[in-house]
Amino acid sequence: MQERNVLNYIDNVLENMPADWLKLTTHRLDIYNEELAKTEFMGQFEYLFERDNATTSALSALPTAFDYIRLGHPLSSVLEWTIGRMNELHADNVIAFSSKVAPVLAVLRKNLFLNKKTRICYSDELPECFDIEALKNVYGYNFELQQVDNLDKIAEFEGSNVFISQSDDLAKLEIHSNIDFYISLQAELGSIILVNTEENESYIGEIQHVRRRETIAMTPADCFKVLQQIIGKAATAKNASADDHKKNKASVVDSVQKITATSSEVLLGSCGLSVQYAIMMGLIDEALEKHKGKNIKIIVPPNCYGGTNDQARRVAACVENVEIMDLPVDGDNDMVQSTDRVLDQVAAQDAVPYIIAEIPTNPRVEVPDLEKLRAVLSKERKTASGEAAIDPVFILDQTFCPNVQFCGEDGILSSIKTISYVSGSKFPSGGKCTAGYCVANKRADSLMINIGRHLRLCDNEATALQVEILAAQLPSMNQRIKDAYRNTREFVSFIEETLPEAKINFVSEELAEQGFTPSVFSLDLPTRGNSEEEREAYKRALNQKLIDMMISRIPNESKYCVSYGQLKGCYWTIPATSTQGTTKEDDKDYIARVSVSPDLDLALHKEVFADFVADL
């Protein structure tokens, strides 16, 4: 009876759920409590279930589950709750991935630090992309494999028993007591990992963090399909045919190559961080082969986007001979001078330099002197023993300005080994999906082989639906960038006139003429107080007051959200509490970051800002 109640309730939920559950990549943060994300959603969802309330209004009022599709979303949470209910597990013990390999990597990563053995058992076969040699030699993971034809043959083990199964009935899983982690592969939809026994619950947070930083949760569309399977309904969404997928991918590749002025392979990942992870692991693989025994230095700005910062440090923690070096780039720091100094240090150590940087920077939207940056990156350096130092690879996150052709034959960085990547949840898809992409200039073209290999190894390639969305959205991207920049420039000019005491970080007219036309700016509001602490507290409160006014007065367009490059509206956030979530406290920016779309009621936004200033 209990199982039937669950299935009937989920049937009603799928019928009545808000449309945004399927469509949004970034959910509103005004109903989002980061510390309670999944817990708060699940608790209130459980409350609705107990009262058999699956009305659209009730579901719409639920607080946001997690944040971004990487970490999780309402439908992934509902899926995990359903599987948990049907198999007598707590929902936290069930975690859905878009990747078939990432949950295995999550357990291996945790056990690496625990110095604990891992045995991977499987019934049919391992995922085709499971690269045993690379996982051991590049990622540094230690494990043994065992094929079994019966769950009863999985014996106790001094370590973690991971069981990989295929074609399961997710409502009736047979989770043997000797299995620590049960991973159910769901064909092209991804996988679901179930954490068994209380002693393994310490893994839950680590597994979720892998999903947040190196891959994504199972997408909303695919979670919807799995839920339909569980309740015994045929999937309502049709899968693209093989021919359609091939055409969509060809269209995306063509668009990206035209936008970037490159001829390199175009790699499409499930999100920007999936792509970045493949870049880092691919380059480490390259260094292990071509620079045997040498240390690898990942050089990264300490206050850049939190996902980049955190992921780089997570990689360095796992792989021997890989170390993070800070690259101060914002505020009083100059990217060119910092790069010159850090590369001198790396050269003296005869190490392999990989630089990750955002241009323009986030959140202060600064662009370095590119001629000087090219000169510094091209500079011939010597090791302490007088030999030629290893040339750097420049890994460029150009999400803010994906239209700038850094990697073209005539691009400013054409003489430097450069890999460029973009988060697809921004301008490439207009916020409709998370898929990202990367390309290389001619000097770095050969590096794409290993990067592609690691993207596939982690099963982090873009899904068919993501590719379909990119195919539809990319052709209009450059025009949307122009239109959004025009709105942003007008809004910035209005703020400068209305509140001249505010400090605005935005590109100059001169930089815009060079092609740097972002539609995001940061706003450092004027403050007051008798001490630094008082002034900081006043400014933070003022930031929040402005954002609250905008989202309450213009709820259909102004959102409290971390996104950028959306098709419509205006998005407000405080980087220190969102995008810089894992950045060191001293490097955080407690300023307002505003991103403007090509389609919004700019006159109304000006009116609300004027009212805000009048109330100061």
LINDA-V413364 format. One record per backbone hydrogen bond with DSSP energy under -0.5 kcal/mol. CO is the residue of the C=O (numbers start at 1). NH is the residue of the N-H. Records with the same first field share a line. If there is no record, write none. Layout:
CO->NH ; NH
This chain:
1->5
2->6
3->7
4->8
5->9
6->10
7->11
8->12
9->13
10->14
11->15
12->16
13->17
18->21
19->22 ; 23
20->24
25->69
29->32
31->64
32->34
33->36 ; 37
34->37
36->40
37->41
38->42
39->43
40->44
41->45
42->46
43->47
44->48
45->49
46->50
47->51
48->53
49->52
52->54
55->59
56->60
57->61
59->62
64->66
67->71
68->72
69->217
73->77
74->78
75->79
76->80
77->81
78->82
79->83
80->84
81->85
82->86
83->87
84->89
85->88
90->93
91->94
93->195
95->193
96->218
97->191
101->104 ; 105
102->106
103->107
104->108
105->109
106->110
107->111
108->112
109->113
110->114
111->115 ; 116
117->160
118->120 ; 144
119->121 ; 162
120->146
121->164
122->148
127->130
129->131
130->132
131->135
132->136
133->137
134->138 ; 139
135->141
144->120
146->122
150->153
151->154
153->155
157->159
160->119 ; 162
161->163 ; 180 ; 181
162->121 ; 164
163->165 ; 183
164->123
165->185
168->170
169->172
173->175
174->176
176->179
178->180
180->196
181->163 ; 183
182->184 ; 194
183->165 ; 185
184->192
185->167
186->189
187->190
190->186
191->97
192->184
193->95 ; 195
194->182 ; 196
197->200
198->201
200->203
201->204
203->207
204->208
205->209
206->210
207->211
208->212
209->213
210->214 ; 215
216->98 ; 99
219->223
220->224
221->225
222->226
223->227
224->228
225->229
226->230
227->231
228->233
229->232
241->245
242->246
243->247
244->248
245->249
246->250
247->251
248->252
249->253
250->254
251->255
252->256
253->257
254->258
255->259
256->260
257->261 ; 262
261->409
265->267
267->269 ; 438
268->462
269->436
271->275
272->276
273->277
274->278
275->279
276->280
277->281
278->282
279->283
280->284
281->285
282->286
283->287
284->288
285->289
286->290
287->291
291->294
295->352
296->298 ; 323
297->299 ; 354
298->300 ; 325
299->356
300->327
301->304
305->309
306->310
307->311
308->312
309->313
310->314
311->315
312->316
313->317
314->318
315->318 ; 319
319->322
321->296
323->298
325->300
329->335
330->333
333->335
334->338
335->339
336->340
337->341
338->342
339->343
340->344
341->345
342->346
343->347
344->348
345->349
346->351
347->350
348->384
351->353
352->297 ; 354
353->393
354->299
355->357 ; 395
356->301
357->397
361->365
366->360 ; 361
368->370
369->373
370->374
371->375
372->376
373->377
374->378
375->379
381->389
383->386
387->383
392->417
393->355 ; 395
394->396 ; 419
395->357 ; 397
396->398 ; 421
397->359
399->402
401->404
404->406
405->408
406->413
408->411
411->414
413->416
416->418
417->394
418->441
419->396
420->439
421->398
422->424 ; 437
423->426
424->429
426->429 ; 430 ; 431
429->432
430->567
431->25
434->424 ; 425
436->269
437->422
438->267
439->420
441->444 ; 445
442->445
444->447 ; 448
445->448
446->449
447->451
448->452
449->453
450->454
451->455
452->456
453->457
454->458
455->460
456->459
458->102
460->270
463->467
464->468
465->469
466->470
467->471
468->472
469->473
470->474
473->476
474->477
476->480
477->481
478->482
479->483
480->484
481->485
482->486
483->487
484->488
485->489
486->490
487->491
488->492
489->493
490->494
491->495
492->496
493->497
494->498
495->499
499->502
502->504
503->524
504->506
505->522
508->512
509->513
510->514
511->516
512->515
515->517
519->596
521->594
522->505 ; 524
523->525 ; 592
524->503
531->535
532->536
533->537
534->538
535->539
536->540
537->541
538->542
539->543
540->544
541->545
542->546
543->547
544->548
545->549
546->550
547->551
548->552
549->553
550->554
554->557 ; 558
557->559 ; 570
559->561 ; 572
560->29
566->598
569->597
570->559
571->595
572->561
573->575 ; 593
574->577 ; 578
575->578 ; 580
578->581
579->306
580->583
584->587
585->588
588->590
589->576 ; 591
591->575
592->523
593->573
594->521
595->571
599->569
600->602
601->605
602->606
603->607
604->608
605->609
606->610
607->611
608->612
609->613
610->614
611->615
613->616
